[in-house]
């Protein structure tokens, strides 16, 4: 490992930054937090003092990027802001760890990728589960054919969202499919080792909640070689998350499959030829792990696995789901060759960090 630490600024002081990234970075020996960008004066005061950070308003963002005080930013603003917050940083030569979904359109994803290509700054999409041991173990089992050729995938990811939360007030791209659906979409792509070629979708809304998006959506995905997947996401149901894959010789079932926290272990059961074994890798610091991996890439001039293309591949599926919901018709997706980039050495087994009290946030995010 190269000497030194990567100096980060956090862009956006929402729940995911406060409860996960800001405490989690302490678990990485090669990373430190220097600054916060927020438009909320209370968050600026409390978080600045809690972590001894220099605080900037959004109108001072360019000043921060050119200050020489940071090497990287963690962008966790609402989805529709990702392009406007990521591109200036990349153009300034600042590395970017960008929350998922990467953006709200293929066009925005391509603009972010182009900015990284022009400057040479590193871009990584924050797929924290790409560094979580249980997730990587499940993907490896599928690659090795432990349950035989996979035939079907199923998943549910649900939670209650306060109607005043920004995710409930920005239409489809703030809603449950981009926010929650990115998890099963990304999971099935890597478990199947393939990219989907067709999507279908249907939705329902709870009339008394006041959301500007459909709060419950069921999605179907068709993959090559006759593989089928389905998932359900909702902002109007009790918290629940699982995934399962059924293959020709057996099945895999994980619950919880997507969550994080100091006591959360991504556990799974593996059934092969009628015999079932349970696997529990134990809790790890998921956010600290992905930060540590990104810092390792920066310090050693390595290309991050979850690059802009990885984020773009999920967003193109999200766009197709939006078209399917609007039209009521299934939508074809351009066939792409799967990239087998996820590797076991990406796993980080860092000790979980206890989350602190959250400041001025109305609801808990899934991502």
Secondary structure as UniProt FT lines:
FT   STRAND          6..11
FT   HELIX           15..16
FT   HELIX           17..21
FT   HELIX           22..24
FT   HELIX           25..27
FT   TURN            29..30
FT   STRAND          31..37
FT   HELIX           41..51
FT   STRAND          54..56
FT   HELIX           58..60
FT   HELIX           61..65
FT   STRAND          72..75
FT   HELIX           79..81
FT   HELIX           82..91
FT   TURN            92..93
FT   STRAND          95..98
FT   HELIX           106..119
FT   STRAND          123..125
FT   HELIX           128..131
FT   HELIX           133..144
FT   TURN            145..147
FT   STRAND          150..160
FT   TURN            163..164
FT   HELIX           166..168
FT   HELIX           172..174
FT   HELIX           176..179
FT   HELIX           181..192
FT   STRAND          196..204
FT   TURN            207..208
FT   STRAND          216..223
FT   HELIX           224..226
FT   STRAND          227..234
FT   STRAND          236..247
FT   STRAND          250..254
FT   TURN            262..263
FT   STRAND          268..272
FT   TURN            273..274
FT   STRAND          275..279
FT   HELIX           286..299
FT   TURN            300..301
FT   HELIX           308..327
FT   STRAND          331..332
FT   HELIX           344..346
//
